[in-house]
Amino acid sequence: MKRRSKFILIFLVLILVGGFIYFKSLKTRHQELIKSKVFYTLGIVDSEWKTELTDNSVTFTSPTFVISNIYKSMEGPKSDQYLMIDDSKEELLWLTSFKTNAVSSDEQRKMSNDFVCHTNFEYRDAEHYNRWNMTERINSQYPRITSISNGVEAFDLPDGFGFPVFSNERLFINAQALNHNITDSTFNIKHKIKIGFTKNSDKTLIPLQPKTVFMMFPYDPQNPFEGPTEMLPNACIPVETKNHSYLDNDGNALSGHWIITPGKHSYSYDTSQQLQIKDSIRLHQITSHLHPFADRFKLKDKTTGEVIYDCKSENFTDKIGLKNTPSFSNQKGIWMYKDHTYEMLLEVDNITDKDQEMMASMAIFYYDADMDHKIKELKL
């Protein structure tokens, strides 16, 4: 009996040691997924999303995130959920503003937005467009409404414009924590995510259609971390090859999440194909998603030479992080055309002596003529 107990004990120890070795071999983001699962399953921290509804806004509060390590972009604890603004009725609402704040786990104190990696707001395109009988739009583009990220605490759409959803329509919210600087303590936070809206019964707004465009660069899938070569002089070093990796029309591998070495670097990317302008569009809003050490991000009409959006980011000088990333907002709108070439230009300055990570995207909103016609047709 003693011998059997001894074997069982040795077996359990081997399992624990093996599990610990396996855990330590994982990337930070995968470790955090496991840790969060354990914390939530055992009830160590709050695992539930909460909803607070008023007449002109809804606030979603995330589960608790345990901050116990340095987390670069997309490495920290995260949670996502399908949520409805008000499932007690079906009412047309116009989303007009987006805001995220980090707060203490008891929700009593506002904390630094250094702990906000991103909040992604998405619609379910099949559900959304079936309600409008606009099924031709299903799967036509990634169904993201917009994002809030480090350096962007909040933004409003131009006055008189909005994105139409129904109150009982499911929205997908993805929230993730960030921590570039604190290494000497473990603490808990939550994210408070506020969406402002206008009721259609109060005022019918002008509909905007969202789209996200982003920079991406080639890499060799056989030797992904080699970087530029004679065959691929414009190659990047991807952060990893599983996430944010894409194929172009010719089957070439591209990454939208890449490594920047110390020093200053400039990048350009032709975004005409991503924009998919069929005839012309009237642009009203742009909000950028950037990482620390990004200095300047532009959207340029290469055909005319006009710079449509010039985002001069402000980095903190005493720590790593983006202090401010200005948005573009224009009631009148800027016209963009099918036969023009558009490019994004990015300047970065990695002032550290270590490699850092970079992403660069723009969440844009432009006038949605088809939706405007549909709303007037249905007399909503």
Beta strands, then each sheet from edge to edge (+ up, - down):
strand 1: 50-53
strand 2: 57-61
strand 3: 65-67
strand 4: 78-83
strand 5: 92-104
strand 6: 110-111
strand 7: 116-123
strand 8: 144-149
strand 9: 154-156
strand 10: 161-166
strand 11: 171-177
strand 12: 187-199
strand 13: 206-214
strand 14: 217-218
strand 15: 245-247
strand 16: 253-255
strand 17: 258-260
strand 18: 263-270
strand 19: 280-290
strand 20: 294-301
strand 21: 306-312
strand 22: 314-315
strand 23: 322-324
strand 24: 328-337
strand 25: 342-350
strand 26: 356-358
strand 27: 360-367
sheet 1: 1+ 2- 12+ 3-
sheet 2: 1+ 2- 12+ 5- 6+
sheet 3: 1+ 2- 12+ 5- 9+
sheet 4: 1+ 2- 12+ 5- 10+ 13+ 27- 19+ 24-
sheet 5: 4+ 11- 7+ 8-
sheet 6: 14+ 16- 15+
sheet 7: 17+ 26-
sheet 8: 18+ 25- 20+ 21-
sheet 9: 22+ 23-
end
